[in-house]
C-alpha cells in the first residue's frame, strides 16, 4: 500500500484512510515493538496489539492531568502479569495492559479508539488510557506517549497473549461528523432485507441513521451462558458456540424479555451501507431508547455493506446488548442505536469487504465472534 508523505498528511482534514495511517507509521508518529504488519492497517483504522506487560488493578481508574498511567500503577497495581505466554484473565476483574504501540502524533492529529467487533461479541470491555488525560478512548491532538488498555471480561474468563488485538485506533485532523445534507448525494444508506432502499424515519431528527432490532428471523440472537470454560483469544474459529451461548429462536410474539445482567447478541432489521468516503461510529447508548447498552464495538470501516465495486445493498449490524438496571421487554423494529457518519480525508486505497478477509462482511444475522466455529 502506498503511504502518504508528511507533506500530504499535513494537508488532510477529516478521518484518516489507510494510506494516511501508513504515512503516520512511516514518519514514526506511530511506533511499535515489534513493528506493525500490513494486516493491522484496516481501511480507516489500525489494530492495536497487547504487549507482555499487564497489571491487575482493583477497579477502573483514570489519570489526572498531572499523572501518567505508570503513576497510577504505582498506587493501585495489585499483581503484575506476563503475557509473553497465554494468560488467563478472570471474569469481572479489571486489568491494565500496555499496548505495543506508542504515539508521537503531529500537533494537529488526534485519535480515538473502539473495541474490535470480535471482542464486543464476547462481552469483553476495553477502554484506552493515555498519560495526563482523564478521558477514556481519546488521545488529544499532538499526543506523545504510551498507550494502555483497560480490559474487563464480563461474561467469560478469557485467555490472552502479547500480540493479540482487542481494540483499534482511528486517526483524524479536524474530525468532521456528517449532516443528512452531506450524505444525501451518496444515495441510500439503508436497505431492507430484500434489497429495497429505505428512507430515514422523519420522527428521528438527529444526524445519522437509526437502526432497529430484528426479531423476525429463524434465529434472532444468542444469550451468554454461565461456564467455567475460557474464551481463548489466541485461537480463531475453533470454539464450540453452544459451550458459551444458547441460541434464541424466533419468539411466538414479536417481543422478547431480557434479564438484567445477562449478555445478548442480536442483529438489526436494516442493512446499512458505508460508502468509500465515510466511516461510521455507532452511538452505543441513548437513554431515550431505553435502559440498555447496545454495541460495545462501535466503528465501521469504509466499504462495510458497500463492497469493493459498490454492488452490495447493505449488511445488518450485530448488536451486543446488556440491560443496565432492570429486566426489560424489547420489541421487533424497536430503535436501538444511532449510526453517525464521519467524512474521510481521502478515499482509502482498500475497502472493507470479504475479499480482504473481513470476517463480518457477509453476515446476515446475529453472527458470533470469529473465535467460534460458524454454524
N, C-alpha and C positions, 0 to 999 in steps of 0.2 A: 504494500500500500504506500503510495507517495505521501510523504509527510510535509505539512506546511512549514514554511520558513518563519523565522522570528519576525520578519517584516510583515508577512501575510497575517500572522497571528495578531499582530498589533492593530490591524485594521478591522478585526472581527467584532461584530455586535450581535449578540444572541447566544444561544446554546451551541456548544462546540460539536461539530461532527467528528467522525473517527479520524480523518486526516489531520484535524487540528489537535486532537488528543495525541496522535503520533508525533506531531510537531512539538508539543509540550514535553514529551519524553525525550525528543532529540536535543532540546536545549536544556535538559536537566531541571526543568520545572517540576517534573515528576521523576523521582528516582526510586530505585527498588533494589533490594538484595534478597534473592537473586534477581537478575534483570527481568523486566516484563517481556512476556512472549506474545506473539501476534494474536493468539486466541483470546487473550484478556481484553483486547480492544473490540468493543461492540460498536454498532453503527453510531451511537451517540453517548456511550458510557464506557467506563473502564472497570473491569472486575478487579476488586481489591482482594488481597490474599493474606492469610494469617501467618504471623511469624511464630517462632517457637516459644516466645516469651508471653506468659499469661499469669494472671493472679485471680484467685477467688476473693471477692470483697463482700461485706455484709449487706450491701444494698446499693441501689443506683445513686450516683453522686456526680456532680459536675464541678469543674474547676471554676474558681473565681478569676477575675481579670488579672489578679496578681499571681496566679498559680499555673504551673504546668501539670499535666496528668501524672507525671512521676512524683510531684509533690503530694498529690492525693494518695498515691500508693504507699508513701512513707507513713501516712496517717491511718489508712484503712485497709491496706493489703493484709489479707489473712494467711493465704497459703500460695506459694509460688508453684506454678506448673511448668513442665517442659513438654511442649507439643512437638518436639522432634520425632516422637513416636506417637502412634494413635493413643488418644487420651479420652477418658470418659468424663463428660460434663453432666452433673446431676440436675434433674428436673427441679425447677423453681429456685435454683441457686443463681447468683449473679457473678459474672466473670468479666474481667477486663483483659483484652488480648491486644498486644501491639500488632499493627499491620506491617507487612513487608515494605510498603510504600511510604514515602515521606514527600512533602511538598515544598517547593521553592517557587511559589506562584508569582507571575508578574503582577504589578501593582493594581492592574485593572481586572484581573481574573480571579473569580471566586469559584466555589464548588459546593455542591450538596450531595448527600448520599441517601440511598434506599437499600433495604434488604433485597436480595435477589428473590425472584419468584419461587424458586425451588426451596428456599429457606422458609419463606412465608407459609408455604403449603405443609410444612411440618410443625407449624406453631413455634418457631424459633425466632424470638425477638432480637433484633440487633439495632444498635444506635451508635453512631460515630462520635468520638470525643477528640478535641484538639486543644492544644495549650492556650491558656489565657482567654478562653471563650466559654461562657456559661450557657451554651446552647448545644443541643444535640443535632447532629447531621448537617451542620452548617459550618463551612470553612470560609472565613472572610476573604475578600479580595486581598491579594498580596501575602497570604499566609505562608509562613515558613516554619516547618517543624514536623514532628512525628504525628502519626495518626493511630488512634486506638479505637477498638470497637467493644462496646458493652454487649454481652451475649447472655440471654436468659432463655434456657429451654423451658417451655411451658407445658406441653403435653407429654413429651418423651425425653428420656435420657438420650444424649447424642454422643457420638464418637467423632472427634475432630483431630486434625494433624496440621502441622505447618504446611502451607501451600494451598489449603482448602479455601475456596472463595465463598463468603457469606453475604457480602454486600458489594455495592457498585457506586462509583462516583460519577457525577455529571458536572461538567465544567462550563463556565459561561463568562461573557463580558456583557454587562447591561442586559441581563435576562429579560426577555420580552414575553409576557403572557398574552395570549391572543383573545381578541373580542370576536363575537359572532360575525361581525363585518369582515374581519381579517380572514376568517375561514371560509366565507361564502364562495369565493371563486374556485375553491378546490373540490366542489361537488359534494355528494352525500358522504357523511361521515359515519352514519348508522344504517344498518340493513337488518331486515328481518331474516329468519332462518331460511326462508325460501328464496332469498336473494333480492327481494324488492327493497328499494330505498325507503328510509323513514325520515320524517321531518321532525324537528325539535318541538317538544311539547310546549305550547305557549305559556303554560302555567309556571314554567321554570324560567325566571328572568336572569339568573346569573350567567356569566360567560362560561363556555364549555358545554358539555353534554351530560345528561343524567342517564344512568343505566339502572335497569330494574332486575329483580330476581326472576329466574325461570324455574317454576315448579311444575311445568308441563312437559316432562320428558321421562323416559323409562327409568332412568336413574337420575334423581335430582341432585344428589350430593353424597357426602361422606361425613361421618362423625368419628372423632378420635376415640379409641378405646383405652382403658387402663391396662398397661402392660409393663412388665419388667424388662422387655427387650429394648435395647437401644437402637436408634437410627444411626447407622454408620455412614457418615458423610464422605468417607473415602471410597465408597462403592456406589457405582451408578447402575441403575436398572436391575438390581439383584434382590431387593427385599420383597417379601410376600405382602401385598396390600392388606389382606384380611387379618394379619397378625397385629396390625396397628389401627385399622379403620374398619368400621361397619358401613356397608353401603346403605343409602336411603333411597327407597324406591318411590315412584310417583304416589303421592297421597290420594286418598279417596276424595277429599275435598281440596280445593286449591289454596290450602294454607297448611302451616306446619308449626308445631310447638317446639321451641328451642329451650333447653335447660340452661339456667345460669351457670357460667363457669365452664361449659363444655365448648369444644372447638369443632367447627363445621367448615366444610368446603362446598361451595355452590358455584353456579355459573350464571352469567347474565342472559336475559332473554334477547337483548340486542346484540348484533355483531358490530364491532367497532373497527374503524379503519384509520390508520395513521399515515397520511401522505408523506412523501420523502422529505419535504421541507419542514417537518414538525416532529416533535416528540410529545409525549403525554405523561402527566403525573396524575395519578388517582388520588383525589382528596379522601383520606381514609375515614373521617368521622365528622358527622354533622348532626348536632342534637335535634335539628328539625326533622330528621328522618327516623328517629327512634334511638333507644338506649343500647346500641351495639356498635362494635367496631367492624368495619369491612375493609379487608385487604391491608396486610402489613407491607407487602412489596408493591410499591406504587409507581414504578416507572415503566413506560412502554416505548421501546426504541422505534425510530422511523422505519416504516415498512410493515409494521405489525398489522395484519389484516389487509394489507395492500398488495403485497407480493412484489417480486423484482420488476415485473413488467406492468404493474397496476391492474392485473387481471383478477385479483381476489376481491370478493364482496364482503369483507369484514371477517372478524374472528371473535367469538364470545370471550369476555374476560372471566377469569376464575377469581372467586371471592373467598377470602378467609374471614370467617365471621365468628365473633365471640360476644356473648351478652355481657354487659358491664355490671349490672346490679341485680336484675330480676329475670325470671323466666319471661319469655315473650312469644307472641304469635306473629309469624311472618306470612305474607300472602303473595300469591302469584302476581307478577308485574308490580310489586311494591318497589318504589325507587329506593336505591341503596347506596349509590355513590355518584360522585361527580368527576368527570374527566376534564382536566384543564390542559389545553394545548399550549405549547411554547414554541416559538419560532427558532429554527436553526440558523446559525450564522452563515452556513453554506450547505449545499446539498451533499449528503455523505457519499463517500466512494462505495460503500456497501450498505445494503438494507437488511432488515430483519425478515428472514423468510427461511423456509425449510431447506433450501439449497446450501445454506451456510452452516447447517447443523443446529439451527434454532429449535430447542426442544418443544416449544409450545405453539409453533406456527400453525399447526394443523389441528389444534384442539377444537373439539366441537361440543364440549360439555365440561363437567367438573373433573378435569384431569388431575390426578395425583402428581406429586413431585417426581422429578426424574430419578430419584433414588429407588423407586418402586418399579416392579415389573408391571407393564401396561396390560390391561385386560384385552 
